[in-house]
């Protein structure tokens, strides 16, 4: 009897040990050091070339996503305004290449930005972006740092000969207002039109923009992330040089754009084309090389144009991810097809709001509603908005809280938001209204 009991206890202990065995965390998988390899050889352990050493620390991790995995299988639909959702196929490819980038034996986060591997990656990213937007060779494509906010200073520093040169700004929301205020430090910037009185819910007829013919440029924000207004067409600049500048951060690569209409387009990547950390600027070549003497070297477009965006160490991993996103957008059929998908998603959401009998309210004029950022409120007030956001999160729809400056609800439905995510949101909206009349 005692032997049987001992055997049973031993079996239970073995089962418990097996049950606690977990998959090592991929972040704890390391390439072997030479010293460890010698120990392995001395111990008669076979170690294939460049094999991985497995840490003894056991951390339970989910199985890697299959190629067919969807956002739903990840558990959430992410409606964040930025950093925002990325295509799952892009994340999976980056995951597969993270430790050993295309047979190099290094991660792209480890290798020199002047090495052949990264040189090929950044050149491919630029080529694919040029293909997507039909960017001619009369423009430089620059991969920069500092966010679009840094361009609020860089633009007037590069386009205005002195701080006394005038510049025109269409202030259609929080971001264009910030751009204007920053530009005042380096130019005689003025407001050509402001939507502040109407709480940034509309855009001007173009003949209502009071442009200065002596201005160095006209600046717009093509899509206001916070307030959800989007230019469907662009004003013609009436300044002496005919220069139009656009902050396209939150609708960059969401639709075709005639780049030739602009002197400069700039955009933070973290909405539609990559992670935070890289800013893309498309700059007409004839506008480069005339920066004010006070311009910091890193804000001078010539610095980056002359050095192919490699004057200093660039945000390598972020640029690499942008390249994967550009590949994905091309594979979808280009930006005309991407715009079609975006219009369909936005239409479903706006139709649900408009058909709610005033339960949900979008304050933006219909003609300029953003395809990317959809702000709305609940007529029943703030407590119900908090309840709506909390219940949505429990259902796997996260980051729906409106910007802290305006409140309410905001659904950011960028390129990578799948149709299924929007469909789930509108189903929830209808159910919430039915349960909370």
N, C-alpha and C positions, 0 to 999 in steps of 0.2 A: 504493500500500500504506500509506504513512504517513498519507494522508488518511483511508483506511478505518479505520485503527487509532485515529485521533483521534476520528472519528465514533463509534466503538464506545465509547471511553472517556467521551465526552460523554453518550452514552445511558445508560451504567452509572451515571454520577454523578447524572443526572436521576432514574433509578429509585430510587437510594438515598435521594435527598432526598424523593421521594414516600413511600417506605416509612417514613420517620421522622416524617412529618406526623401529628400527633396531635390529638385533640379538646381544645380548651382546657378546663382545669379550671373547672367552674361557679363555684367560689369566686373565680376571677379575672375574672369577668364583672362589670363595673361600669357603673352609670349614668354618662353623660357629664357632665363638669363644664362649666359655661358657657364657660370659657376654651377647652376642647378643642373645643366645638361651633363657636366662632368660627374656629378653625384649620381645622376641617373645611369650613366654608362658604367660606373663602378659598381652599381647595385644590380647590374644585368637587366635594367629596365629599358625596353625598346622605346626609343623616342624618335618618331618620324621627323624629317626635316621640317622646321618651323611649326612643330606641334604645339598645342596650347597646354599650359599648366593649369590644372584645376585647383582653385583654392579649396581648402578644407572647410571653409565656412559655408554652411548650408542655408540658403535663403529661398523660401517658397516663392516661385514666380509662375505666372500664367504661361501656358504654351504659346509659342509665337503664333501670330495671326497667319492664317492660310491665305494664299493669293486671292481667294474668293471672299475674304472677310469683308464685312461692311461696317459702316460707322455704327450701325445698330448693335453689331456684335461686340464692338468696343465698349458699349454701355451708354454712350451719350451722343447727342447731337450738340455740337458746340456753336452757339450763336454769338460768340464774342466778337467785339469790334476790332480787335487786334492787340496782340498776336491772335491770329485766327486759325480756323480749321485748315488743314492742308490735305491734298489728295492722299488717300490711304496708299495708293500704289507708289507714290513718291516716298512716303515714310517707310514702306516695306523695302524699297530698293535701297534707300539710305541705310536701313538696318542691316541689310545683307552685305553692304559694302563697308560698314563702319570700321571693322577691325582690320580688314585687309582690302584696301581700295584697288580693285581690278588687278589683282596679282602683284601689287607693288610691295607687299609685306608691311605696309604702313597704312594707318588711317589717314584720310585726307586732312584731319585735324592736326596731324603730326608733321606732315611733309612741308618742305620749303615752298613758299609762295613763288619762288623763282625756279623751281624744279619743273621738269618736263610734264609731269602728271598734272600739276595744278595749272600750268600754262595752257595745256590742252583743255582743261575744264572751263577756265574763264573765257577762252576764245570761243568754245562751243556755246557757252551761255550767251555771249554777245551775238554770235551769228544767229542763234535761234530767236533771240529777241528782235533782232533786225528783220528776220523773216516774218515774225508775227505781226509787227507794226509797219512793215515795209519802210524801214528807216534807211534813207539814202546815205551815200558816203559823204554827203555835205554836212553830216552831223556826227559828233562824237557820242559814244555811249560810255558813260562813266559809272563805275561801281564805287560808291563813296561810303563814308561813315558819318555818324552824328544825327541820323534821322532827318526827315524832311524839315524839322524845325531848324536845323542848322542852315538849310537852304534859304530860310527867311532872311538871313544875313548875307549869305553868299551871293544871292541874286543881285541885290543893289550894289554890293561891293564890286561885282564883275561888270555890271551894265551901266552904272552911273560913274561918270568921270570924276565927280566930286560929291561931297555930301550936300551940296546946294542944287544938284540936278533933280528935277521933279520926276515923280513916278506915280502912276494911277493904280488904284486898288478897288476892285469890286469886293465889298465886304458882305458876304452872303451867309456867314456863320462864324462859329468860334475860331476855326482854324485860319480863315482868311483875315479875321480881325487880328489874330496873333501875328500873322505875316506882316500886316500893315504896321503894327506897333513896332515890330523889330526893324522894319525897313526905315522907319523914321530916324533911327540912329545913324544911318549911312546914306540917306537921301532926303530930298524934300518931298516925301511921300504924302499923298492926299487921297481922300476917299472920293471915288468917282460915283459910287452908289453904295448905299447901305440898306440892308434888310432888317436892321435892328428894331426899328419901330414896329414892324410886323412880326417880331419874334422869330425872324429868320425862317419863315415858312414859304417864301416865294423867291423868284428871281426876276430881274428887271427886263422889260423890253429893251432891246439893245440901244434904241435911240434915246433911252432915259439915262444911259451911262454918260456922265458929263466928263468927257475926256479932254485932257490938255494936249494940244498939238505939239507942245515942247517936251512932253514926258519922254523919259527914256524907255519906258515899257508900260504895258497894261497887264496887271496880275489878276488871275482868278483862281479860285479853288473849284475844280471841276465837280467835286462831290463832297458835300459837308457830312462827315461821318456822324457827328452828334445830332444835327438837326434834320438830316435826311433829305436835302435838296440837291438836285443833280442837273447840271447843264446838259441839255439834249442837243444843243448846237453851241457854237462859240462866237463871241462878239469879234468883229473886225477891229483891230487896233487902228486908231487914228493919230498915233504919235508919229514923230518925225522919222523914226526908223521902222515903223510898222512891226513892232515887236510885241508879241503876245506870250506871256509866261503862265504856266499852269501847274499848280500843285495837284497832281492826280493820285495822291496816295491811296485813296480808298476806292477808286474804280479803275486803277491801272490794269491794263490787259483784261478788262471785263467786256470789251467791245472794240471794234475797229476804230481807229483814230487817224485822221489825216495829219501826220506829224509835220508836214510842210507848212501848216498854218501857224506853227509855234516857233518862237525863238528858243525857248527852253521848256522842257517838260521834266518835272522831278517827282519822285514818289518813294515813300518808305515801302519796303517790300512786304511788311508784315500783315498786310490785309489779304492780298490776292496772289502774290507770287513767291513767298518764302517766309522764313522766320525773321524775327527782329534782328537788327544788327547791320543791315546793308540798305543803302539808299541808292536808287538809280536815277541818274540825270542824263537826259538826251539834250545835247547842247549844239546849236548851230555853230559850225566851225568859225565863221567870221566874227562871232561874238566872243571868242576866246583870245586872251592876250592883252586885254585893256583894263585890267583890274586897277582899282585905286591903290596908291602906294601903301596905304595902311593895311591892305588886305593880308591877313595871316596866310602863310604858305599853304595850309591845308584847306583854305577856302577859295583859293585861286584855281579856277577851272584849268588853267594852263598847266599847273603842276601835275594834275592827274591825266590830262590829255597827252602831255609829253612823255608820260611814264606808263601809259596803258593801264591806268588804275593801280599801278604797283609802286608808287612813290615810297610808300611804307607798307608794312604788313597789312593786307586787306582782311576783311572778315571772310576767311576762306570757306569755312563750312557753310555760312549763309549764302555765299555766291554759288557754291556747289548745289545747294538745295534749290535755289532759283533756277539753275540750269535744268534740274530734273523737272521742275514745274513747267518751264518753257517747252520741254520735250512733250510733256503731258498735254499741254494746250494745243500744240501742233498735231498731236495724235488724235485729238478730238475733232480735228477738221479746221482749226484756226479760230480766230476771234469772232467771225460772223456766226459760227455755230455756237460758240460760248455765249455770245449775246442772246441768241435765240433761247437757249436754256435758261439764262438768267431772267429774261423777260417773262418766261412761262412761270418760273418759281415766284417771282415778285407779283405777278398777276393773281396767282392763287391766294396769296396772303392779303393783298389789298382788296380783292373781291370779298374775302371773308370779313374784313374790317368794315367795308362799306355796306355789306348786307346784314350787319348786326343790329340795325335799327338804332344806332347811336350808343350801343353798349361799349363798343370799342371805337376810339376816335383817333384818326391820323390827322394832325393839324396842317400838313403840307398840301399846298395846291396840287391838284391832280396832275397838271401838265409838267410839273418838275419833281415829281416823286422819285426818289432814288431807287434804283434796282438793287442796290447793295445794302443799304441801311434803312430799316423800316421802323420809325418810332411811332408809338401809339400810347394812349392812355385808356384807362377804364373810367367810364362815366360815374361809377359808384365810388370812386375816390382812391386815395392812397393806400388805405388798409386792404382793400380788395386787390390792388396792384401787388402788394407784398405777398398776399395769399396766392395770387396767380403765379408769381415768380417762384415761390416756394413749392407749390404743387407741381409746376412744370419741371422743376429740378428733380423732384422725386420720380417723375416719369422719364427722366433721362434727357431733358432739354435744358441745357445750362447756359449761364451767362446772358440771361435775358433782361437783366436790370438796365434801365436807361442810364445815360451818363449822369454823373453826380451833379452836374450843373443844371440839368433840366428834369431829371427824374423820369417817372413813367417806365415804359417797357421799350426795349429796342431789340429787334431781331436783325442781326447782320447776316446776310445770306450771300456771301461771296461765292466766287466760282466753285470752290470745293465743297460747298454745302450741297449735299445730294437732294434731289427732288423729294425723296422719302422723308427727309428731315422736315421740310416745309409742310408736307402732307400730314405728318404727325402733329406738327404745331397747330395747324388749322383745325384738325380733329379735336385736339385738346381745347382750343379756344371755344369751339361750339359746345363741347361738353361742359366746360366751366360756366359758360353763360346759362346753359340749361339748369345747372345745379345751383346757380347763384343769381336768380332773376332779379 
